[in-house]
Amino acid sequence: MKNIKPKKGRLLISEPSMLDSNFKRSVLLLTEHNDNESIAFILNQPTKIKIHDLFEDFPSFDANVHVGGPVEKNTLHYIHSLGNKIENSIPISDNLYWSGNFETLKDLIKNKEVSATEIRFFVGYSGWSPGQLEHELNEKSWIVCNENVKHLLDNNDKQMWRDFIKKMDKEYAIWSNMPEDPELN
């Protein structure tokens, strides 16, 4: 896992010692990484709010909204595997896309052409200015992971961070079973 560079489609796994409460024990998907900015969404912070609860005209759909990050929490984003079914989708990696025409998405859901395992909704996002993510990587706040991201949309949120930590080097394995607050041990 060491020395993997950040890139669109790669994951950021918070270091076990991460203190920032926004990102503690989090797994993020990088949807953009270039010289000007980095954008990612936290994959394992679901809320109890369903997407159809946010919009009056949204069809009933059993998909929770996730906290994507601390930036612009009044915005809605989505990652999906629907590709060309939603025009203006932005490719992230093989069979994984970001955004697209919202009205088309609503029609697909209304016509039952989308399952909850094909899409994940987010309020807000995680963002870094030029050089900021690299600085955080140098400070050992994140582990960059080149995991196959196809299965992420149907992954169990609560176990995601722990599952990735278990796959890492031995130095991380001990962290996977530790309680979030060691004082409660």
Contacts in CASP RR format, 6 or more apart in sequence:
PFRMAT RR
TARGET T0000
AUTHOR 0000-0000-0000
METHOD contacts of the structure
MODEL  1
MKNIKPKKGRLLISEPSMLDSNFKRSVLLLTEHNDNESIAFILNQPTKIK
IHDLFEDFPSFDANVHVGGPVEKNTLHYIHSLGNKIENSIPISDNLYWSG
NFETLKDLIKNKEVSATEIRFFVGYSGWSPGQLEHELNEKSWIVCNENVK
HLLDNNDKQMWRDFIKKMDKEYAIWSNMPEDPELN
1 143 0 8 1.000
1 144 0 8 1.000
1 145 0 8 1.000
1 168 0 8 1.000
1 169 0 8 1.000
2 169 0 8 1.000
4 10 0 8 1.000
4 144 0 8 1.000
4 145 0 8 1.000
4 146 0 8 1.000
5 144 0 8 1.000
6 12 0 8 1.000
6 30 0 8 1.000
6 33 0 8 1.000
6 38 0 8 1.000
6 133 0 8 1.000
6 134 0 8 1.000
6 137 0 8 1.000
6 144 0 8 1.000
7 30 0 8 1.000
7 33 0 8 1.000
8 30 0 8 1.000
8 31 0 8 1.000
8 32 0 8 1.000
8 33 0 8 1.000
8 92 0 8 1.000
8 93 0 8 1.000
9 29 0 8 1.000
9 30 0 8 1.000
9 31 0 8 1.000
9 92 0 8 1.000
9 93 0 8 1.000
9 96 0 8 1.000
9 149 0 8 1.000
10 30 0 8 1.000
10 33 0 8 1.000
10 144 0 8 1.000
10 145 0 8 1.000
10 146 0 8 1.000
10 147 0 8 1.000
11 27 0 8 1.000
11 28 0 8 1.000
11 29 0 8 1.000
11 30 0 8 1.000
11 144 0 8 1.000
11 145 0 8 1.000
11 146 0 8 1.000
11 147 0 8 1.000
11 149 0 8 1.000
11 164 0 8 1.000
12 27 0 8 1.000
12 28 0 8 1.000
12 29 0 8 1.000
12 30 0 8 1.000
12 40 0 8 1.000
12 142 0 8 1.000
12 143 0 8 1.000
12 144 0 8 1.000
12 145 0 8 1.000
13 26 0 8 1.000
13 27 0 8 1.000
13 28 0 8 1.000
13 142 0 8 1.000
13 143 0 8 1.000
13 144 0 8 1.000
13 145 0 8 1.000
13 161 0 8 1.000
13 164 0 8 1.000
13 165 0 8 1.000
13 168 0 8 1.000
14 23 0 8 1.000
14 24 0 8 1.000
14 25 0 8 1.000
14 26 0 8 1.000
14 27 0 8 1.000
14 28 0 8 1.000
14 141 0 8 1.000
14 142 0 8 1.000
14 143 0 8 1.000
14 161 0 8 1.000
15 140 0 8 1.000
15 141 0 8 1.000
15 142 0 8 1.000
15 143 0 8 1.000
16 25 0 8 1.000
16 165 0 8 1.000
16 172 0 8 1.000
16 175 0 8 1.000
16 178 0 8 1.000
18 24 0 8 1.000
18 25 0 8 1.000
18 26 0 8 1.000
18 141 0 8 1.000
20 141 0 8 1.000
22 42 0 8 1.000
22 69 0 8 1.000
22 70 0 8 1.000
22 126 0 8 1.000
23 42 0 8 1.000
23 126 0 8 1.000
23 141 0 8 1.000
24 180 0 8 1.000
25 44 0 8 1.000
25 161 0 8 1.000
25 162 0 8 1.000
25 180 0 8 1.000
26 42 0 8 1.000
26 43 0 8 1.000
26 44 0 8 1.000
26 45 0 8 1.000
26 161 0 8 1.000
27 42 0 8 1.000
27 43 0 8 1.000
27 44 0 8 1.000
27 160 0 8 1.000
27 161 0 8 1.000
27 164 0 8 1.000
28 40 0 8 1.000
28 41 0 8 1.000
28 42 0 8 1.000
28 43 0 8 1.000
28 126 0 8 1.000
29 40 0 8 1.000
29 41 0 8 1.000
29 43 0 8 1.000
29 79 0 8 1.000
29 92 0 8 1.000
29 149 0 8 1.000
29 152 0 8 1.000
30 38 0 8 1.000
30 39 0 8 1.000
30 40 0 8 1.000
31 39 0 8 1.000
31 40 0 8 1.000
31 41 0 8 1.000
31 79 0 8 1.000
31 90 0 8 1.000
31 92 0 8 1.000
31 98 0 8 1.000
32 38 0 8 1.000
32 39 0 8 1.000
33 39 0 8 1.000
33 133 0 8 1.000
35 130 0 8 1.000
36 130 0 8 1.000
37 127 0 8 1.000
37 128 0 8 1.000
37 129 0 8 1.000
37 130 0 8 1.000
38 127 0 8 1.000
38 128 0 8 1.000
38 132 0 8 1.000
38 133 0 8 1.000
39 125 0 8 1.000
39 126 0 8 1.000
39 127 0 8 1.000
39 128 0 8 1.000
40 125 0 8 1.000
40 126 0 8 1.000
40 127 0 8 1.000
41 66 0 8 1.000
41 68 0 8 1.000
41 69 0 8 1.000
41 77 0 8 1.000
41 79 0 8 1.000
41 120 0 8 1.000
41 122 0 8 1.000
41 125 0 8 1.000
41 126 0 8 1.000
42 66 0 8 1.000
42 67 0 8 1.000
42 68 0 8 1.000
42 69 0 8 1.000
42 122 0 8 1.000
42 126 0 8 1.000
43 66 0 8 1.000
43 120 0 8 1.000
43 152 0 8 1.000
43 155 0 8 1.000
43 157 0 8 1.000
43 160 0 8 1.000
44 66 0 8 1.000
44 155 0 8 1.000
44 157 0 8 1.000
44 158 0 8 1.000
44 160 0 8 1.000
44 161 0 8 1.000
45 66 0 8 1.000
45 67 0 8 1.000
45 68 0 8 1.000
45 69 0 8 1.000
45 157 0 8 1.000
46 64 0 8 1.000
46 65 0 8 1.000
46 66 0 8 1.000
46 67 0 8 1.000
46 157 0 8 1.000
47 64 0 8 1.000
47 65 0 8 1.000
47 66 0 8 1.000
47 67 0 8 1.000
47 123 0 8 1.000
48 64 0 8 1.000
49 64 0 8 1.000
49 65 0 8 1.000
50 61 0 8 1.000
50 62 0 8 1.000
50 63 0 8 1.000
50 64 0 8 1.000
50 65 0 8 1.000
51 58 0 8 1.000
51 61 0 8 1.000
51 63 0 8 1.000
51 64 0 8 1.000
51 65 0 8 1.000
51 121 0 8 1.000
52 58 0 8 1.000
52 59 0 8 1.000
52 60 0 8 1.000
52 61 0 8 1.000
54 65 0 8 1.000
54 76 0 8 1.000
57 106 0 8 1.000
58 106 0 8 1.000
58 109 0 8 1.000
59 106 0 8 1.000
59 109 0 8 1.000
59 110 0 8 1.000
61 109 0 8 1.000
61 114 0 8 1.000
61 116 0 8 1.000
62 116 0 8 1.000
63 116 0 8 1.000
63 119 0 8 1.000
63 120 0 8 1.000
63 121 0 8 1.000
64 121 0 8 1.000
65 76 0 8 1.000
65 121 0 8 1.000
65 122 0 8 1.000
65 123 0 8 1.000
66 120 0 8 1.000
66 121 0 8 1.000
66 122 0 8 1.000
66 123 0 8 1.000
66 157 0 8 1.000
67 73 0 8 1.000
67 122 0 8 1.000
67 123 0 8 1.000
67 124 0 8 1.000
68 77 0 8 1.000
68 122 0 8 1.000
68 123 0 8 1.000
68 124 0 8 1.000
68 125 0 8 1.000
68 126 0 8 1.000
69 122 0 8 1.000
69 124 0 8 1.000
69 125 0 8 1.000
69 126 0 8 1.000
69 127 0 8 1.000
70 124 0 8 1.000
70 126 0 8 1.000
71 124 0 8 1.000
71 125 0 8 1.000
71 126 0 8 1.000
71 127 0 8 1.000
72 124 0 8 1.000
72 125 0 8 1.000
73 123 0 8 1.000
73 124 0 8 1.000
74 123 0 8 1.000
74 124 0 8 1.000
75 123 0 8 1.000
75 124 0 8 1.000
75 125 0 8 1.000
76 121 0 8 1.000
76 122 0 8 1.000
76 123 0 8 1.000
76 124 0 8 1.000
77 98 0 8 1.000
77 99 0 8 1.000
77 121 0 8 1.000
77 122 0 8 1.000
77 123 0 8 1.000
77 124 0 8 1.000
77 125 0 8 1.000
78 98 0 8 1.000
78 99 0 8 1.000
78 100 0 8 1.000
78 105 0 8 1.000
78 119 0 8 1.000
78 120 0 8 1.000
78 121 0 8 1.000
78 122 0 8 1.000
79 92 0 8 1.000
79 96 0 8 1.000
79 97 0 8 1.000
79 98 0 8 1.000
79 119 0 8 1.000
79 120 0 8 1.000
79 122 0 8 1.000
79 153 0 8 1.000
80 86 0 8 1.000
80 89 0 8 1.000
80 96 0 8 1.000
80 97 0 8 1.000
80 98 0 8 1.000
80 105 0 8 1.000
80 114 0 8 1.000
80 118 0 8 1.000
80 119 0 8 1.000
80 120 0 8 1.000
80 153 0 8 1.000
81 95 0 8 1.000
81 96 0 8 1.000
81 97 0 8 1.000
81 118 0 8 1.000
81 119 0 8 1.000
81 150 0 8 1.000
81 153 0 8 1.000
82 89 0 8 1.000
82 97 0 8 1.000
82 105 0 8 1.000
82 108 0 8 1.000
82 114 0 8 1.000
82 118 0 8 1.000
82 119 0 8 1.000
83 89 0 8 1.000
83 91 0 8 1.000
83 95 0 8 1.000
83 97 0 8 1.000
85 104 0 8 1.000
85 108 0 8 1.000
85 113 0 8 1.000
86 97 0 8 1.000
86 100 0 8 1.000
86 101 0 8 1.000
86 104 0 8 1.000
86 105 0 8 1.000
86 108 0 8 1.000
87 100 0 8 1.000
87 101 0 8 1.000
87 104 0 8 1.000
88 99 0 8 1.000
88 100 0 8 1.000
88 101 0 8 1.000
89 97 0 8 1.000
89 98 0 8 1.000
89 99 0 8 1.000
89 100 0 8 1.000
90 97 0 8 1.000
90 98 0 8 1.000
90 99 0 8 1.000
90 100 0 8 1.000
91 97 0 8 1.000
92 98 0 8 1.000
92 149 0 8 1.000
93 149 0 8 1.000
94 150 0 8 1.000
95 150 0 8 1.000
96 149 0 8 1.000
96 150 0 8 1.000
96 152 0 8 1.000
105 114 0 8 1.000
105 119 0 8 1.000
108 114 0 8 1.000
117 153 0 8 1.000
117 154 0 8 1.000
118 153 0 8 1.000
119 153 0 8 1.000
120 152 0 8 1.000
120 153 0 8 1.000
128 136 0 8 1.000
133 142 0 8 1.000
136 142 0 8 1.000
137 144 0 8 1.000
143 168 0 8 1.000
143 172 0 8 1.000
145 164 0 8 1.000
147 164 0 8 1.000
155 163 0 8 1.000
162 176 0 8 1.000
162 177 0 8 1.000
165 172 0 8 1.000
165 173 0 8 1.000
165 175 0 8 1.000
165 176 0 8 1.000
166 172 0 8 1.000
166 173 0 8 1.000
166 176 0 8 1.000
178 185 0 8 1.000
179 185 0 8 1.000
END
